[in-house]
Amino acid sequence: MFDVPSIRLGKIFGIPFEINLSWTIIFTLVAFTLSSGYYPAIPAAHGAPSWLYALVGVTTTVLFFGSVLAHELSHSLVTRAQGGSVDKITLFVFGGVAQISEEPATPGKEFFMASAGPLSSLIIAGLCYLGYVIAIARGAAWWAWAPLQYLATINLFLGAFNLLPGFPLDGGRVFRSAVWAVTGDSSKATRWAARSGQAIGWAMATVAALMVLGGRTDFIWFGLVGWFIAWLAGASYSEQQLKTRIADAVVGKVMSPNPDYVLGEISVEALVQEHLLGRRHSRYPVMHGGEIVGVVSLADVKSVARVDWPRVSVIDITNRNLAKLSVSVNTPIVSVLGRLAGESPGALLVVRDGHLAGIVTRSDVLRLVQSTDV
């Protein structure tokens, strides 16, 4: 369900921002509901032309998703302020998500990161309500105060809903941080928060089913959100069980030692013909000037036009961010899972005493998982 492509729109405070194509479903639904039902039902708006309802409805929807983006951006900025990194923010059919490279290292960091989102939503709700009160007091037209009233209400709901104590909601992360701080056991904290999230999600789905059976078809979306929460909570619980099983494994035990490498001086044409075609590897460490400088992958090759392969050197397309591409041999596997997932290069250079000792890939971790009794 998550293979739907996304469109990158740019960066906000240096953080990539994209919209998943599934987001167009909820955007269209919200805009249509506001334009055809919500605003025409307001007494002060009776008799307005259809184009005005549509314009105000679409504008309100854009502002609403702007507030969802602000919610996720708050998580991201706090994470970055605490020394973490954020790969991107994505808006999709069920809302928004900030993709954080690594989980917070302490309960305190998790608490502040998780609290930032709901707090931003509540602040936006308060500001919108203040604007609504001022607009009413000054006798503004309905199209000026009605969107503010709606945004105040929906952001209040968004902030309060996200404070429910179940993973993956922000409140679930706050709950997890509290249990973690008290017990000192992050695994137990994750189990409790995930179980709470499953209970909340299935309760929502059950209520929605009963309401739909009673004729309230408007509760279908409520049920879908509940199912999604329960599904994510269950996936988080399974992930935590896996992490517990492989908690003692370190990178040096699963890496591929003495990996093949390519020279940065060769052309992309030579890389493809001599190292990629007919070989099982889709990425290689790159040696340049006698040192390992980064990793080159098939995805990097695809960024170069075929006609330019003979003229472009491998070093020109190498990912040279060694801070993100390298890891020590004694690093626990569980701490690098996030760095091997998603749109990452899928491989990390393993370093021992400043020298290349091996390379660890998604395939290496997969073999470990398959050999582990989970």
HULIN-V251731 format. One record per residue. SS is DSSP state (alpha for helix, beta for strand, coil for the rest). PHI is phi in radians with two decimals (* if undefined). D_FIRST is the distance of its C-alpha to the first C-alpha in Angstrom with 1 decimal. Layout:
ss=SS phi=PHI d_first=D_FIRST
ss=SS phi=PHI d_first=D_FIRST
This chain:
ss=coil phi=* d_first=0.0
ss=coil phi=-1.87 d_first=3.8
ss=coil phi=-1.55 d_first=5.7
ss=coil phi=-1.17 d_first=7.0
ss=coil phi=-1.19 d_first=10.6
ss=beta phi=-2.14 d_first=12.9
ss=beta phi=-2.01 d_first=16.6
ss=beta phi=-1.43 d_first=19.1
ss=beta phi=-1.77 d_first=21.9
ss=beta phi=2.58 d_first=24.3
ss=beta phi=-2.28 d_first=25.5
ss=beta phi=-2.19 d_first=26.8
ss=coil phi=0.94 d_first=29.4
ss=coil phi=1.42 d_first=28.2
ss=beta phi=-1.80 d_first=24.6
ss=beta phi=-1.02 d_first=22.1
ss=beta phi=-2.22 d_first=20.3
ss=beta phi=-2.43 d_first=17.3
ss=beta phi=-2.09 d_first=15.3
ss=beta phi=-1.28 d_first=11.6
ss=coil phi=-1.10 d_first=11.8
ss=coil phi=-1.16 d_first=9.6
ss=alpha phi=-1.10 d_first=12.7
ss=alpha phi=-1.09 d_first=14.9
ss=alpha phi=-1.14 d_first=13.8
ss=alpha phi=-1.26 d_first=15.3
ss=alpha phi=-1.06 d_first=18.0
ss=alpha phi=-1.11 d_first=19.2
ss=alpha phi=-1.11 d_first=19.1
ss=alpha phi=-1.15 d_first=21.2
ss=alpha phi=-1.08 d_first=23.5
ss=alpha phi=-1.17 d_first=24.2
ss=alpha phi=-1.10 d_first=24.9
ss=alpha phi=-1.15 d_first=27.3
ss=alpha phi=-1.27 d_first=29.0
ss=alpha phi=-1.77 d_first=29.5
ss=alpha phi=-2.23 d_first=30.0
ss=alpha phi=-1.18 d_first=30.5
ss=coil phi=-1.23 d_first=33.0
ss=coil phi=-1.09 d_first=35.0
ss=coil phi=-1.42 d_first=35.6
ss=coil phi=-1.32 d_first=37.4
ss=alpha phi=-0.91 d_first=41.1
ss=alpha phi=-1.17 d_first=42.0
ss=alpha phi=-1.72 d_first=39.6
ss=coil phi=-1.02 d_first=41.0
ss=coil phi=1.55 d_first=42.2
ss=coil phi=-1.24 d_first=40.2
ss=coil phi=-1.19 d_first=39.0
ss=alpha phi=-1.04 d_first=35.5
ss=alpha phi=-1.10 d_first=34.9
ss=alpha phi=-1.27 d_first=35.7
ss=alpha phi=-1.00 d_first=33.2
ss=alpha phi=-1.13 d_first=30.5
ss=alpha phi=-1.11 d_first=31.6
ss=alpha phi=-1.17 d_first=31.8
ss=alpha phi=-1.11 d_first=28.4
ss=alpha phi=-1.17 d_first=26.6
ss=alpha phi=-1.07 d_first=28.6
ss=alpha phi=-1.09 d_first=27.9
ss=alpha phi=-1.12 d_first=24.1
ss=alpha phi=-1.07 d_first=24.5
ss=alpha phi=-1.15 d_first=26.6
ss=alpha phi=-1.09 d_first=24.2
ss=alpha phi=-1.26 d_first=21.4
ss=alpha phi=-1.13 d_first=24.1
ss=alpha phi=-1.25 d_first=24.9
ss=alpha phi=-1.13 d_first=21.3
ss=alpha phi=-1.09 d_first=21.6
ss=alpha phi=-1.09 d_first=25.0
ss=alpha phi=-1.03 d_first=23.6
ss=alpha phi=-1.22 d_first=21.3
ss=alpha phi=-1.13 d_first=24.2
ss=alpha phi=-1.08 d_first=26.5
ss=alpha phi=-0.98 d_first=24.4
ss=alpha phi=-1.15 d_first=24.4
ss=alpha phi=-1.17 d_first=28.1
ss=alpha phi=-1.16 d_first=29.2
ss=alpha phi=-1.03 d_first=27.3
ss=alpha phi=-1.17 d_first=29.0
ss=alpha phi=-1.13 d_first=32.3
ss=coil phi=-1.58 d_first=32.1
ss=coil phi=1.69 d_first=31.8
ss=coil phi=-1.52 d_first=28.0
ss=coil phi=-2.27 d_first=25.9
ss=beta phi=-2.12 d_first=22.8
ss=beta phi=-1.27 d_first=20.6
ss=beta phi=-3.04 d_first=19.1
ss=beta phi=-2.07 d_first=18.0
ss=beta phi=-2.21 d_first=14.9
ss=beta phi=-1.66 d_first=14.6
ss=beta phi=-2.46 d_first=11.3
ss=coil phi=-1.03 d_first=10.7
ss=coil phi=-1.71 d_first=11.8
ss=beta phi=2.33 d_first=14.6
ss=beta phi=-2.54 d_first=15.3
ss=beta phi=-2.60 d_first=15.3
ss=beta phi=-1.74 d_first=18.0
ss=beta phi=-1.53 d_first=17.2
ss=beta phi=-1.68 d_first=20.3
ss=coil phi=-1.10 d_first=21.5
ss=coil phi=-2.36 d_first=23.3
ss=coil phi=-1.18 d_first=23.7
ss=coil phi=-0.95 d_first=26.9
ss=coil phi=-1.45 d_first=29.9
ss=coil phi=-2.37 d_first=31.8
ss=alpha phi=-1.05 d_first=31.4
ss=alpha phi=-1.10 d_first=33.2
ss=alpha phi=-1.13 d_first=30.8
ss=alpha phi=-1.13 d_first=27.8
ss=alpha phi=-1.04 d_first=29.6
ss=alpha phi=-1.21 d_first=30.5
ss=alpha phi=-1.11 d_first=27.1
ss=alpha phi=-1.22 d_first=25.4
ss=alpha phi=-1.23 d_first=28.2
ss=alpha phi=-1.07 d_first=28.1
ss=alpha phi=-1.12 d_first=25.1
ss=alpha phi=-1.02 d_first=26.4
ss=alpha phi=-1.08 d_first=29.9
ss=alpha phi=-1.13 d_first=28.9
ss=alpha phi=-1.13 d_first=27.4
ss=alpha phi=-1.19 d_first=30.6
ss=alpha phi=-1.16 d_first=32.8
ss=alpha phi=-1.06 d_first=31.1
ss=alpha phi=-1.03 d_first=31.6
ss=alpha phi=-1.12 d_first=35.2
ss=alpha phi=-1.15 d_first=35.9
ss=alpha phi=-1.15 d_first=34.4
ss=alpha phi=-1.15 d_first=36.6
ss=alpha phi=-1.07 d_first=39.6
ss=alpha phi=-1.10 d_first=39.0
ss=alpha phi=-1.09 d_first=38.8
ss=alpha phi=-1.08 d_first=42.1
ss=alpha phi=-1.14 d_first=43.8
ss=alpha phi=-1.10 d_first=42.7
ss=alpha phi=-1.11 d_first=43.9
ss=alpha phi=-1.09 d_first=47.2
ss=coil phi=-1.64 d_first=47.8
ss=coil phi=1.24 d_first=47.2
ss=coil phi=-1.18 d_first=44.3
ss=coil phi=-1.17 d_first=42.7
ss=alpha phi=-1.03 d_first=39.7
ss=alpha phi=-1.24 d_first=37.3
ss=alpha phi=-1.62 d_first=38.3
ss=alpha phi=-1.63 d_first=38.0
ss=alpha phi=-1.10 d_first=35.4
ss=alpha phi=-1.08 d_first=32.4
ss=alpha phi=-1.15 d_first=33.8
ss=alpha phi=-1.09 d_first=34.1
ss=alpha phi=-1.11 d_first=30.5
ss=alpha phi=-1.14 d_first=29.2
ss=alpha phi=-1.11 d_first=31.5
ss=alpha phi=-1.18 d_first=30.1
ss=alpha phi=-1.20 d_first=26.4
ss=alpha phi=-1.29 d_first=26.8
ss=alpha phi=-1.10 d_first=29.0
ss=alpha phi=-1.11 d_first=26.3
ss=alpha phi=-1.05 d_first=23.6
ss=alpha phi=-1.16 d_first=26.1
ss=alpha phi=-1.19 d_first=27.2
ss=alpha phi=-1.08 d_first=23.7
ss=coil phi=-1.22 d_first=22.6
ss=coil phi=-1.53 d_first=25.8
ss=coil phi=-1.04 d_first=24.9
ss=coil phi=-1.39 d_first=25.5
ss=coil phi=-2.46 d_first=22.2
ss=coil phi=-1.21 d_first=19.7
ss=coil phi=-1.72 d_first=17.5
ss=coil phi=-1.11 d_first=19.5
ss=alpha phi=-1.04 d_first=22.4
ss=alpha phi=-1.09 d_first=24.9
ss=alpha phi=-1.15 d_first=23.3
ss=alpha phi=-1.23 d_first=24.0
ss=alpha phi=-1.11 d_first=27.4
ss=alpha phi=-1.06 d_first=28.0
ss=alpha phi=-1.06 d_first=26.9
ss=alpha phi=-1.12 d_first=29.3
ss=alpha phi=-1.18 d_first=32.1
ss=alpha phi=-1.11 d_first=31.7
ss=alpha phi=-1.06 d_first=31.5
ss=alpha phi=-1.13 d_first=34.7
ss=alpha phi=-1.33 d_first=36.5
ss=alpha phi=-1.61 d_first=35.6
ss=coil phi=1.28 d_first=35.2
ss=coil phi=-2.11 d_first=32.3
ss=alpha phi=-1.20 d_first=28.9
ss=alpha phi=-1.16 d_first=27.3
ss=alpha phi=-1.10 d_first=28.9
ss=alpha phi=-1.07 d_first=27.8
ss=alpha phi=-1.14 d_first=24.1
ss=alpha phi=-1.05 d_first=24.5
ss=alpha phi=-1.12 d_first=26.2
ss=alpha phi=-1.16 d_first=23.8
ss=alpha phi=-1.18 d_first=20.7
ss=alpha phi=-1.09 d_first=22.6
ss=alpha phi=-1.10 d_first=23.6
ss=alpha phi=-1.11 d_first=20.1
ss=alpha phi=-1.09 d_first=19.1
ss=alpha phi=-1.10 d_first=22.3
ss=alpha phi=-1.14 d_first=21.7
ss=alpha phi=-1.08 d_first=18.1
ss=alpha phi=-1.21 d_first=19.4
ss=alpha phi=-1.13 d_first=22.5
ss=alpha phi=-1.08 d_first=20.7
ss=alpha phi=-1.11 d_first=18.8
ss=alpha phi=-1.16 d_first=22.1
ss=alpha phi=-1.04 d_first=24.0
ss=alpha phi=-1.09 d_first=21.6
ss=alpha phi=-1.08 d_first=22.0
ss=alpha phi=-1.13 d_first=25.8
ss=alpha phi=-1.19 d_first=26.0
ss=alpha phi=-1.14 d_first=24.1
ss=alpha phi=-1.10 d_first=26.4
ss=coil phi=-1.50 d_first=29.2
ss=coil phi=1.76 d_first=28.3
ss=coil phi=-1.59 d_first=26.4
ss=alpha phi=-1.19 d_first=23.4
ss=alpha phi=-1.20 d_first=22.9
ss=alpha phi=-1.56 d_first=21.5
ss=alpha phi=-1.05 d_first=18.3
ss=alpha phi=-1.11 d_first=16.5
ss=alpha phi=-1.03 d_first=18.3
ss=alpha phi=-1.17 d_first=17.0
ss=alpha phi=-1.11 d_first=13.3
ss=alpha phi=-1.11 d_first=14.1
ss=alpha phi=-1.07 d_first=16.0
ss=alpha phi=-1.07 d_first=13.4
ss=alpha phi=-1.10 d_first=11.1
ss=alpha phi=-1.11 d_first=14.2
ss=alpha phi=-1.09 d_first=15.2
ss=alpha phi=-1.12 d_first=12.0
ss=alpha phi=-1.12 d_first=12.4
ss=alpha phi=-1.10 d_first=16.1
ss=alpha phi=-1.11 d_first=15.8
ss=alpha phi=-1.13 d_first=13.9
ss=alpha phi=-1.15 d_first=16.6
ss=alpha phi=-1.14 d_first=19.2
ss=alpha phi=-1.12 d_first=18.2
ss=alpha phi=-1.10 d_first=18.2
ss=alpha phi=-1.17 d_first=21.6
ss=alpha phi=-1.05 d_first=23.0
ss=alpha phi=-1.10 d_first=22.2
ss=alpha phi=-1.06 d_first=23.8
ss=alpha phi=-1.13 d_first=26.8
ss=alpha phi=-1.13 d_first=27.2
ss=coil phi=-1.85 d_first=27.4
ss=coil phi=-1.03 d_first=29.1
ss=coil phi=-1.57 d_first=32.4
ss=coil phi=-1.37 d_first=31.0
ss=beta phi=-1.99 d_first=32.0
ss=alpha phi=-0.99 d_first=30.9
ss=alpha phi=-1.07 d_first=34.3
ss=alpha phi=-1.46 d_first=33.7
ss=alpha phi=-2.02 d_first=30.5
ss=coil phi=-1.20 d_first=31.1
ss=beta phi=-1.63 d_first=32.3
ss=beta phi=-1.30 d_first=36.0
ss=coil phi=0.80 d_first=38.0
ss=coil phi=-1.25 d_first=35.2
ss=coil phi=-1.13 d_first=36.0
ss=beta phi=-2.43 d_first=36.2
ss=beta phi=-2.13 d_first=37.0
ss=beta phi=-1.52 d_first=39.7
ss=coil phi=-1.15 d_first=38.8
ss=coil phi=-1.35 d_first=41.7
ss=coil phi=-1.30 d_first=40.4
ss=beta phi=-1.42 d_first=38.7
ss=alpha phi=-1.09 d_first=35.1
ss=alpha phi=-1.02 d_first=36.5
ss=alpha phi=-1.18 d_first=38.0
ss=alpha phi=-1.02 d_first=34.9
ss=alpha phi=-1.17 d_first=32.9
ss=alpha phi=-1.22 d_first=35.8
ss=alpha phi=-1.70 d_first=37.1
ss=alpha phi=-2.20 d_first=34.1
ss=alpha phi=-1.73 d_first=30.8
ss=coil phi=-1.19 d_first=31.6
ss=coil phi=1.31 d_first=32.0
ss=coil phi=-1.93 d_first=31.3
ss=coil phi=-1.47 d_first=28.6
ss=coil phi=-1.60 d_first=28.1
ss=coil phi=-1.95 d_first=25.9
ss=beta phi=-2.69 d_first=27.4
ss=beta phi=-2.49 d_first=31.0
ss=beta phi=-1.13 d_first=33.1
ss=beta phi=-2.02 d_first=35.5
ss=beta phi=-1.76 d_first=39.2
ss=beta phi=-2.57 d_first=41.3
ss=coil phi=1.11 d_first=44.8
ss=coil phi=1.43 d_first=45.0
ss=beta phi=-2.28 d_first=42.0
ss=beta phi=-1.33 d_first=38.3
ss=beta phi=-1.98 d_first=36.8
ss=beta phi=2.94 d_first=33.0
ss=beta phi=-2.32 d_first=30.3
ss=beta phi=-2.07 d_first=29.6
ss=beta phi=-2.27 d_first=26.4
ss=alpha phi=-1.04 d_first=25.3
ss=alpha phi=-1.08 d_first=23.2
ss=alpha phi=-1.16 d_first=26.5
ss=alpha phi=-1.09 d_first=28.3
ss=alpha phi=-1.14 d_first=25.9
ss=coil phi=-1.36 d_first=26.9
ss=coil phi=-1.88 d_first=30.4
ss=coil phi=-1.07 d_first=31.6
ss=alpha phi=-0.94 d_first=32.8
ss=alpha phi=-1.16 d_first=36.3
ss=alpha phi=-1.65 d_first=36.6
ss=coil phi=-0.96 d_first=35.8
ss=coil phi=-1.18 d_first=39.5
ss=coil phi=-1.69 d_first=40.4
ss=coil phi=-1.75 d_first=37.7
ss=beta phi=-1.49 d_first=38.2
ss=alpha phi=-1.02 d_first=35.6
ss=alpha phi=-1.05 d_first=36.7
ss=alpha phi=-1.27 d_first=35.7
ss=alpha phi=-2.02 d_first=32.0
ss=coil phi=-1.30 d_first=31.9
ss=beta phi=-1.35 d_first=29.8
ss=coil phi=-1.87 d_first=32.7
ss=coil phi=-1.41 d_first=31.3
ss=alpha phi=-1.12 d_first=32.8
ss=alpha phi=-1.06 d_first=32.3
ss=alpha phi=-1.69 d_first=28.5
ss=alpha phi=-1.72 d_first=29.0
ss=beta phi=-2.11 d_first=31.6
ss=beta phi=-2.67 d_first=31.9
ss=beta phi=-1.36 d_first=34.9
ss=coil phi=-1.11 d_first=35.3
ss=coil phi=-1.65 d_first=35.7
ss=coil phi=-1.26 d_first=32.5
ss=beta phi=-1.05 d_first=30.4
ss=alpha phi=-1.01 d_first=27.2
ss=alpha phi=-1.07 d_first=25.2
ss=alpha phi=-1.43 d_first=26.3
ss=coil phi=-1.99 d_first=24.8
ss=alpha phi=-1.00 d_first=21.4
ss=alpha phi=-1.13 d_first=19.9
ss=alpha phi=-1.38 d_first=22.0
ss=alpha phi=-1.81 d_first=20.6
ss=coil phi=-1.69 d_first=16.9
ss=coil phi=1.08 d_first=14.6
ss=coil phi=-1.67 d_first=16.6
ss=coil phi=-1.21 d_first=19.9
ss=coil phi=-1.05 d_first=22.3
ss=coil phi=1.43 d_first=21.3
ss=beta phi=-2.66 d_first=25.0
ss=beta phi=-2.25 d_first=27.7
ss=beta phi=-1.36 d_first=31.5
ss=beta phi=-1.77 d_first=33.4
ss=beta phi=-1.99 d_first=36.7
ss=beta phi=-2.28 d_first=39.9
ss=coil phi=0.93 d_first=43.0
ss=coil phi=1.43 d_first=41.7
ss=beta phi=-2.08 d_first=41.2
ss=beta phi=-1.22 d_first=38.2
ss=beta phi=-1.84 d_first=37.9
ss=beta phi=3.06 d_first=34.6
ss=beta phi=-2.46 d_first=31.0
ss=beta phi=-2.05 d_first=27.9
ss=beta phi=-2.16 d_first=24.6
ss=alpha phi=-1.01 d_first=21.1
ss=alpha phi=-1.11 d_first=22.7
ss=alpha phi=-1.09 d_first=25.6
ss=alpha phi=-1.18 d_first=23.5
ss=alpha phi=-1.06 d_first=21.5
ss=alpha phi=-1.11 d_first=24.8
ss=alpha phi=-1.11 d_first=26.0
ss=alpha phi=-1.10 d_first=23.1
ss=alpha phi=-1.18 d_first=23.7
ss=coil phi=-1.58 d_first=27.4
ss=coil phi=-1.71 d_first=27.0
ss=coil phi=-1.34 d_first=27.4
ss=coil phi=-1.74 d_first=24.4
